[in-house]
Amino acid sequence: GAVVSQHPSRVICKSGTSVKIECRSLDFQATTMFWYRQFPKQSLMLMATSNEGSKATYEQGVEKDKFLINHASLTLSTLTVTSAHPEDSSFYICSAADRGQKTQYFGPGTRLLVL
Amino acid sequence: DAKTTQPPSMDCAEGRAANLPCNHSTISGNEYVYWYRQIHSQGPQYIIHGLKNNETNEMASLIITEDRKSSTLILPHATLRDTAVYYCIVCPTGNQFYFGTGTSLTVIP
């Protein structure tokens, strides 16, 4: 199956700093990428949909100025958590849809801990 | 919002078939049924998807009822490594996934 990578796999940062998470489709071109957040013992919550070359579409309740998404190429999307606070600590997961868009392939996730 | 209902948990004996049900009574004609699983602290893994015909691959079989209002994922010979949370999702291809709470499957030795 298609491979999606994320970097870093885990990050610890101080409150008030910004953190960038990369999501890459390694063996296919992804016109659409998605970002999810998962809190402990909960399901995945969709944050935003990212289309290559255009602005991301955010789900209701997700602050676009806090969670900056850039999808500059067909293989890379980035999520920047700006001015991170402890409540932003979570598991962030991306997925990528191939050009045929029959399904989504998920990355391994990034665990963010804000102190 | 998720359009699916799954039992919160199930057990299955190792080596036996695991049958995981999913209700999606409000499914639309252009919506596919997708199944993913998530092993603790990992990203979801694609298993299988289908529109109206039954599907089979190396991992599992997907049985969709004729009215498409429910489906069953079948793992033919469950192993301990199949212990995971299994998510059933319905949506048109290329669209956003809204995850429900899934079924936590425990395979018992």
Contacts between the chains, C-beta under 8 A, distances in Angstrom:
chain1	res1	chain2	res2	distance
A	1	B	46	6.2
A	4	B	43	7.6
A	6	B	43	7.7
A	32	B	94	6.6
A	34	B	96	6.5
A	34	B	97	7.1
A	36	B	99	7.9
A	43	B	2	8.0
A	43	B	87	7.5
A	43	B	99	4.5
A	43	B	100	6.5
A	43	B	101	5.4
A	43	B	102	6.3
A	44	B	38	7.9
A	44	B	44	7.1
A	44	B	87	8.0
A	44	B	97	7.8
A	44	B	99	4.5
A	45	B	99	7.5
A	46	B	96	5.5
A	46	B	97	6.6
A	46	B	98	6.2
A	46	B	99	7.7
A	49	B	96	5.7
A	91	B	41	7.4
A	93	B	43	5.0
A	93	B	44	7.4
A	95	B	43	7.7
A	95	B	44	7.8
A	95	B	97	7.5
A	97	B	94	5.8
A	101	B	93	5.1
A	101	B	94	3.4
A	102	B	49	7.3
A	102	B	93	5.4
A	103	B	34	6.5
A	103	B	46	5.8
A	103	B	49	5.7
A	103	B	93	7.5
A	104	B	46	7.5
A	104	B	97	6.3
A	105	B	46	6.2
A	106	B	36	7.5
A	106	B	43	3.8
A	106	B	44	4.6
A	106	B	45	7.2
A	106	B	46	7.6
A	107	B	43	5.1
A	108	B	42	5.9
A	108	B	43	4.8
A	109	B	41	7.3
A	109	B	42	6.6
A	109	B	43	4.8
A	111	B	41	7.6
